[in-house]
Amino acid sequence: MNADRNRCGFEPEGEYVELAVEVFAMLADATRIRIILALRDAELPVNQLAETVNKSQAAVSQHLAKLRLARIVTTRRDGTRVFYRLANEHARQLVSDAIFQAQHALEGVPAHHRSPLTHTVSDQDGIDRA
């Protein structure tokens, strides 16, 4: 069991700790989080991403360049258009987990911990019965 932890770099002194810090630093920007959320289920061109995150194309392009350098997003060219997508599922999961953690800070029992039945009842009358 410890062999798996060592192989994956989960030790406090592991070689990936500093790189993980860089990943968190890269994600410490609201626009980049919004871009990752926009790309979680689709690949999009810069102009559509700019509309989605309500930023200029130039600003989104700069953020995308940083995300590309960090290997968080990749591109695909189709003629003159460049489409961006997440490089793997881990950025999506990191952002999802960060949002879930934020929900814990604001809600007693966040929606992601409620059963579908409890969530439906709560939504109907505004009373949290969880």
N, C-alpha and C positions, 0 to 999 in steps of 0.2 A: 504494500500500500504506500509506504514512504517512497518507494522507487518511482511510482507514478507522479507523486508530488515533485520530486526532484527533477524528473525528466521534463515536466511541464513548466518548471521555473516558479513554483509556488512557495519557495522558501524565502524568508525575510532577507537573506543575503543573496538571493538569486540574481542572475545576470539580467533579468528582464525588469527589475524594479524601476530602474532609471528610465527605461523606455516606456513603461507604463505611466510614469509621471509625465512624460512628454505627450502621451496620448491624452491624458486628462487635461493638460494645458491646452492642447489643440481644441478640445471640446469645451473649453471654458469661455465660450462666446455664444451669445443668444442666436446670432445669425447662422452660425455653423450648426447649432442644434436644429434650427428650423430647416436648414438645407438637408440635414440627415433625415429628419422626419418626412420631408417632401420626397426624398429618394427611397424611403423604406420599402415601397411596393412598386416603384416604376423608375425607369430611366427618363431623364428630362433634359432638354436643352437649356442654356443659360437664360434665354428670355422668359421661358415658362417658370423657371426657378425664381427669377427676379420678381415676377408677378406674384408667385405663391408666397414668398417671404417678405414681400413689400419693400424691396430694396432696389437700388439701381443695378443695371446689368454690370456696370464697372465694379461696383462693390461686391456683387455676387461672384464675379470672375476672380477677384482677388482672394476671396474666401475659398473658392474652388481650387485655386492654384495651391494654396496652403494645404488643403485637404488631400490634393493629389500628391504633393511632396511627402505627406505623412502616410501615404498609401491607404487612405480611408476611402477615397473615391477613385474610380477609373473612368476612362472615356471610350466611346465608340464613335467613329466618324461615319456619317452617311451623307455622301456628297460634300456639301459645304457646311453642313450642320454637325456639331459635336454634341453628343448625348453623354450625360454623366449618370453614373450609377454607383451604388455602394460596392466596395471591393469585396466585402464578405459580410456575413451576418453579425459579426461582433460589434461593429459600430452601432447597428440598429439595436442590439441588445443592451449595450452600454447606455444609450440614450433612453431606452425604455425603462431600464432600472433606475436611472437618475430621476425620471419623471415619477416613477412609482415612489421613490424615496421622498420626493417633494410633496406628493400627495399625503404621505404619512405626517409631514410637518404641518399640513393644513387641515387634515381631517382626522377625526377620532378613529374610524374604521374606513379606510379608503375603499373606493368602489372595486378595486382589483382584489380585495379580500372578502367581498360580500358574495354570497351565492346569487345566482341569477334571480331566484325567487325573491330574496330579500331586497335585491337591487330594484326589482320591478315594483315591489310594494313601497319602498322608500321613494321612488320616482313619482308614484301616483299621488301621494299626499304630502310629500316634503318632510315626512318624519322618518328619521333613521331608526329602524327597529333592530339593527344588528347588535 
